[in-house]
Amino acid sequence: AMEDFRIDIILGDGMSARTINMPLQPFTLVGATTRAGLISAPLRDRFVVREHLDYYSVSELAKIVFRSAGKLEMPMDDETATEIAGRSRGTPRLANNRLRWVRDYSTSRANRVVDLEIARTALEMQGIDELGLDGFDRRYLETLQRVFGGGPAGI
């Protein structure tokens, strides 16, 4: 279907099986993955254009956090949005998850007041450091250093 815009459908079994050739309107197929290494080479080679996207910058993520905070009816200053963004490893999904955690923390502990100190306290409570690493990430990096001398390791 990707290359010749048709699908062959087999009806029936055995000797009585017949094939219906069904033409398709031309279409554009867009594929996306965060695990490109798991895609077989023949499938990957069928995509003519391959793009690799970079992570978001802290300033781009801060805009996303600020916008999401508005949707959550959660007033926030730029400094607080930047703090959450800086601990989100360039990923909007993590930024929004961390924003929701800060909101939940502020609701239960700070009367829904969200400022820089509340955000830092909430994220530190989850073990998320200034680089956006959590306890599991730090253990993984420590293992790479301790067991493999900081060198390459296969998983």
C-alpha positions as CSV (number, residue, x, y, z in Angstrom):
1,A,0.0,0.0,0.0
2,M,2.9,2.4,0.8
3,E,4.5,2.1,-2.6
4,D,1.8,1.0,-5.1
5,F,-1.4,2.4,-3.5
6,R,-3.3,-0.9,-3.5
7,I,-4.1,-3.6,-1.1
8,D,-4.5,-7.3,-2.0
9,I,-7.3,-8.9,0.1
10,I,-7.4,-12.7,0.2
11,L,-10.9,-14.2,0.6
12,G,-11.4,-17.9,1.5
13,D,-8.9,-20.6,2.2
14,G,-6.9,-23.2,0.3
15,M,-7.7,-23.9,-3.3
16,S,-10.9,-21.9,-3.3
17,A,-9.1,-18.7,-2.0
18,R,-9.3,-15.7,-4.3
19,T,-7.6,-12.3,-4.2
20,I,-9.3,-9.0,-4.6
21,N,-7.1,-6.1,-5.7
22,M,-8.3,-2.9,-4.0
23,P,-6.9,0.3,-5.4
24,L,-6.3,3.2,-2.9
25,Q,-6.3,6.9,-3.4
26,P,-2.7,8.2,-3.2
27,F,-1.8,9.1,0.4
28,T,1.1,10.4,2.5
29,L,2.2,8.2,5.3
30,V,4.0,9.8,8.2
31,G,5.7,7.6,10.7
32,A,7.2,8.7,14.1
33,T,9.0,6.9,16.8
34,T,11.3,7.5,19.7
35,R,12.8,4.0,19.2
36,A,14.2,4.1,15.7
37,G,16.5,1.2,16.4
38,L,13.6,-1.2,16.7
39,I,12.3,-0.5,13.1
40,S,13.6,-3.0,10.6
41,A,15.8,-1.7,7.8
42,P,13.4,-2.7,5.0
43,L,10.6,-0.8,6.6
44,R,12.8,2.2,7.5
45,D,14.1,2.3,3.9
46,R,10.6,2.7,2.5
47,F,10.4,6.2,4.0
48,V,12.0,8.6,1.5
49,V,12.4,11.5,3.9
50,R,13.8,10.9,7.4
51,E,14.0,13.7,9.9
52,H,15.4,13.8,13.4
53,L,13.9,16.2,15.8
54,D,15.9,17.9,18.6
55,Y,14.7,18.3,22.1
56,Y,13.0,21.6,23.1
57,S,15.1,24.4,24.6
58,V,14.3,25.5,28.1
59,S,12.8,28.8,26.8
60,E,10.5,26.9,24.4
61,L,9.5,24.5,27.2
62,A,8.9,27.5,29.5
63,K,6.4,28.8,27.0
64,I,4.6,25.4,26.9
65,V,4.6,25.3,30.7
66,F,3.2,28.8,30.9
67,R,0.5,28.1,28.4
68,S,-0.5,24.8,30.2
69,A,-0.6,26.6,33.5
70,G,-3.1,29.0,32.0
71,K,-5.2,26.1,30.9
72,L,-5.1,24.7,34.4
73,E,-6.1,28.1,35.7
74,M,-2.9,28.2,37.6
75,P,-1.2,31.7,37.7
76,M,2.5,31.4,37.3
77,D,5.4,33.8,36.7
78,D,8.1,33.3,34.0
79,E,10.8,32.3,36.6
80,T,8.6,29.4,37.9
81,A,7.7,28.2,34.4
82,T,11.4,28.3,33.5
83,E,12.3,26.3,36.6
84,I,9.8,23.5,35.7
85,A,11.0,23.6,32.1
86,G,14.6,23.3,33.1
87,R,13.8,20.1,35.0
88,S,12.0,18.5,32.1
89,R,14.8,17.2,29.9
90,G,13.7,18.9,26.8
91,T,10.4,17.1,26.6
92,P,6.9,18.7,26.7
93,R,5.3,15.5,28.1
94,L,7.6,15.6,31.1
95,A,7.1,19.4,31.5
96,N,3.4,19.0,31.6
97,N,3.6,16.0,34.0
98,R,5.8,18.0,36.3
99,L,3.6,21.0,36.1
100,R,0.6,18.9,37.1
101,W,2.6,17.5,40.1
102,V,3.5,21.1,41.1
103,R,-0.2,22.0,40.9
104,D,-1.2,19.0,43.0
105,Y,1.5,19.8,45.6
106,S,0.5,23.4,45.7
107,T,-3.1,22.5,46.1
108,S,-2.4,20.2,49.1
109,R,0.4,22.1,50.8
110,A,0.4,25.8,49.7
111,N,-3.3,26.8,49.1
112,R,-2.7,26.7,45.3
113,V,0.0,29.3,45.4
114,V,2.6,28.5,42.9
115,D,5.9,30.3,43.0
116,L,9.5,29.4,42.4
117,E,10.1,28.0,45.9
118,I,6.9,25.8,45.8
119,A,7.9,24.4,42.4
120,R,11.4,23.6,43.6
121,T,10.1,22.0,46.8
122,A,7.5,19.9,44.9
123,L,10.0,18.7,42.4
124,E,12.7,17.9,45.0
125,M,10.0,15.9,46.9
126,Q,9.8,13.6,43.8
127,G,13.6,13.5,43.7
128,I,13.9,15.5,40.5
129,D,17.1,17.5,40.5
130,E,18.1,20.6,38.5
131,L,19.0,18.5,35.4
132,G,15.6,16.8,35.5
133,L,17.1,13.5,36.6
134,D,15.1,11.4,39.1
135,G,16.5,8.7,41.5
136,F,16.3,6.0,38.8
137,D,18.2,8.1,36.3
138,R,21.0,8.8,38.9
139,R,21.3,5.1,39.8
140,Y,21.6,4.2,36.1
141,L,24.3,6.8,35.6
142,E,26.1,5.7,38.8
143,T,26.0,2.1,37.6
144,L,27.5,3.1,34.2
145,Q,30.3,4.9,36.1
146,R,30.9,2.2,38.7
147,V,30.6,-0.9,36.6
148,F,31.7,0.3,33.2
149,G,34.1,3.0,34.2
150,G,31.9,5.6,32.5
151,G,32.4,3.9,29.2
152,P,30.0,2.5,26.7
153,A,27.7,-0.3,27.8
154,G,25.0,-2.3,26.0
155,I,21.5,-2.8,27.3
